[in-house]
Amino acid sequence: MSKLFTSIEDIRRENVRRLMQQYKTKRMDLSQGTKINYALLGHYIGKNPIKAIGDETASKIETFFNKPPNWLDHEHNSLVQETVSNLSKEIVDGLIEIPVYKSFFFNEENNSCDFEDIKDIHFFQANYFKSKGISVDCFRMTFAIDDSMQPYINIKDRVGIATDDTVIRDGDIYAVILNGKYSMFKQIFIETGNMLRLHSLNKDYPDKLVDSDEKVNLIIVGKQIYRAG
């Protein structure tokens, strides 16, 4: 039996959804930023919500999005227009802000990759993505967490990933997750016998061969297309 919500409960839920869409905030980001349990957020704002957003939870979310107290309690028809205005300002200023995440990981809930914990913002010229044929919506940045790809990618380098480019091309570098727990950047070579070789530029790290049976445990997050020290 579905829960019946009051008007203010509906308004709060829709405002949170719109804010997340406006600022391209994932549920994991909101969970970490507000200290609200990830699964509990699903009960509040998921496809079939079963819990109402209470006053304390609403206050945490308002603080996260830098909104004044009780902001979630009111309808805001300007939200969509505000999003358009922000995008226009980015283009006029000639810069686009891209969040830099601490890391990426395997999310068992949706059987895919997620990025977690925004640590910084990186600025790009607005025409960068057009010149590279890259979709901004499919571009993610994260920090390199080891030295396996030195000297090309060093620890704490900012690495840009095209998450819509997951078709393996021999010799290109990709962000990958192996066996649901090993997140890394590797140069991938296509070997005979339908095998893949995950190659590290740092000779201290041995190559890993992935056979046809193991491929099911290999997630290609996206192609590496940018790096900055």
C-alpha positions in Angstrom: 0.0 0.0 0.0 1.5 3.3 -1.0 1.9 6.1 1.5 -0.3 9.3 1.2 1.7 12.5 1.6 0.6 15.9 2.7 1.1 18.9 0.3 4.2 20.1 2.1 5.7 16.7 2.1 5.2 16.5 -1.7 6.7 19.9 -2.2 9.8 19.1 -0.1 10.4 15.9 -2.1 10.0 17.6 -5.5 12.2 20.5 -4.5 15.0 18.1 -3.5 14.7 16.2 -6.8 14.8 19.4 -8.7 17.8 20.7 -6.8 19.7 17.4 -7.5 18.9 17.7 -11.1 19.8 21.4 -11.3 23.2 20.9 -9.6 23.8 17.4 -11.1 24.0 15.9 -7.6 24.0 12.2 -7.3 22.3 10.5 -4.3 25.7 9.3 -3.1 27.0 13.0 -3.0 23.9 14.1 -1.2 24.2 11.3 1.3 27.8 12.0 2.1 27.3 15.8 2.2 24.3 15.6 4.6 25.3 12.5 6.6 21.9 11.0 5.6 21.9 7.3 5.0 22.1 6.5 1.3 19.3 3.9 1.5 17.1 6.3 3.6 17.4 8.9 0.9 15.8 6.4 -1.5 12.8 6.2 0.9 12.5 10.0 0.8 13.1 10.8 -2.9 13.1 7.5 -4.8 10.8 6.4 -7.5 8.3 5.0 -4.9 8.9 7.1 -1.7 7.7 5.6 1.5 8.9 8.2 4.0 8.3 11.9 4.4 11.2 14.4 4.7 11.0 15.7 8.2 12.1 19.0 9.6 15.6 17.9 10.6 16.3 16.2 7.3 15.0 19.2 5.4 17.3 21.5 7.3 20.3 19.3 6.4 19.4 19.3 2.7 18.9 23.1 2.7 22.3 23.6 4.3 23.9 21.3 1.7 22.5 23.3 -1.2 23.1 26.6 0.6 19.4 27.5 0.9 17.8 29.5 3.7 15.7 27.8 6.4 12.3 26.5 5.3 13.3 26.9 1.6 12.2 23.4 0.8 8.7 24.1 2.1 7.7 26.4 -0.7 7.2 25.9 -4.4 9.9 27.6 -6.6 8.8 27.9 -10.2 12.1 29.7 -11.0 14.1 26.6 -10.5 14.1 25.6 -14.2 14.8 29.2 -15.3 17.6 29.4 -12.7 19.3 26.3 -14.2 19.2 27.8 -17.7 20.6 31.1 -16.3 23.5 29.4 -14.6 24.3 27.5 -17.8 24.2 30.7 -19.8 26.5 32.4 -17.3 29.0 29.6 -17.6 29.1 29.9 -21.4 29.3 33.7 -21.3 32.2 33.6 -18.8 33.9 31.1 -21.1 34.4 28.6 -18.3 32.6 25.4 -17.2 33.0 24.0 -13.7 33.7 20.3 -13.4 33.7 18.7 -10.0 36.8 16.6 -9.2 35.9 13.4 -7.2 38.1 11.6 -4.8 37.6 8.3 -6.4 35.2 6.0 -8.3 33.8 2.7 -7.1 31.5 -0.2 -7.9 28.0 0.4 -6.7 26.4 -3.0 -6.0 22.9 -1.4 -5.7 22.7 -0.5 -9.4 25.6 -2.8 -10.7 27.5 0.1 -12.1 30.2 2.7 -11.4 29.7 5.7 -9.2 31.9 8.7 -8.3 32.2 9.8 -4.7 33.3 12.7 -2.5 33.8 15.9 -4.5 37.2 17.4 -3.4 37.7 20.3 -5.8 36.5 22.1 -8.9 38.3 22.2 -12.3 37.6 24.9 -14.9 37.5 24.3 -18.6 37.0 26.7 -21.5 33.5 26.2 -22.8 34.8 25.3 -26.3 37.1 22.5 -25.0 34.4 19.9 -25.0 33.1 20.8 -28.5 36.6 20.8 -29.9 37.2 17.3 -28.5 33.8 16.0 -29.4 33.0 15.3 -25.7 29.7 15.5 -24.0 29.9 17.5 -20.8 27.2 15.3 -19.3 29.4 12.2 -19.8 32.6 13.8 -18.5 33.9 13.0 -15.0 37.1 13.9 -13.2 38.8 12.1 -10.4 42.2 11.9 -8.7 44.7 9.2 -9.5 45.2 7.2 -6.3 48.4 5.3 -7.2 51.6 5.5 -9.2 50.9 2.5 -11.5 50.7 4.7 -14.5 53.7 6.9 -13.9 55.2 8.8 -15.5 52.1 9.6 -17.6 49.7 9.7 -14.7 51.1 10.5 -11.3 49.5 10.2 -7.8 46.9 12.9 -7.2 46.9 14.0 -10.9 43.4 15.1 -12.0 42.2 12.7 -14.7 39.3 13.3 -17.0 37.1 10.3 -18.2 34.6 10.1 -21.0 32.0 7.7 -19.4 30.2 7.2 -22.8 33.4 5.9 -24.4 33.7 2.4 -23.2 34.5 0.5 -26.4 38.0 -0.9 -26.0 40.5 0.3 -28.6 43.9 -1.4 -28.5 46.5 0.6 -26.6 44.2 3.3 -25.1 44.0 4.1 -21.4 40.8 3.5 -19.5 39.4 3.8 -16.0 38.4 0.3 -15.0 37.0 -1.6 -12.0 38.1 -5.2 -11.6 36.2 -7.8 -9.5 34.0 -5.1 -8.0 36.8 -3.6 -5.8 39.9 -2.6 -7.7 39.5 0.8 -9.3 42.4 1.9 -11.5 43.7 3.4 -14.7 45.2 0.9 -17.1 46.4 0.8 -20.7 44.5 -2.0 -22.4 45.8 -4.2 -25.1 43.7 -6.8 -27.0 45.6 -10.1 -27.0 45.0 -13.3 -29.0 42.6 -15.8 -27.6 40.0 -13.1 -26.7 42.1 -11.9 -23.8 42.8 -8.4 -22.5 46.0 -7.2 -21.0 45.8 -4.5 -18.3 49.1 -2.7 -18.6 50.8 -0.4 -16.1 53.4 2.1 -17.4 55.2 1.7 -14.0 57.3 -1.4 -14.3 56.8 -2.1 -10.6 53.3 -3.2 -11.3 52.9 -6.4 -13.3 50.4 -6.7 -16.1 47.1 -8.4 -15.5 45.7 -10.8 -18.1 41.9 -10.9 -18.2 40.5 -14.0 -20.1 37.1 -14.4 -21.6 35.6 -15.8 -18.4 36.9 -12.9 -16.3 35.6 -10.2 -18.6 32.3 -10.3 -16.8 34.1 -8.9 -13.7 35.7 -6.1 -15.6 33.9 -2.8 -15.8 35.1 -0.2 -18.3 34.2 3.1 -16.6 35.4 5.2 -19.6 38.3 6.3 -21.7 40.9 8.6 -20.2 41.0 11.8 -22.2 42.5 14.4 -19.9 45.1 14.7 -17.2 46.6 17.6 -15.2 49.2 17.6 -12.4 
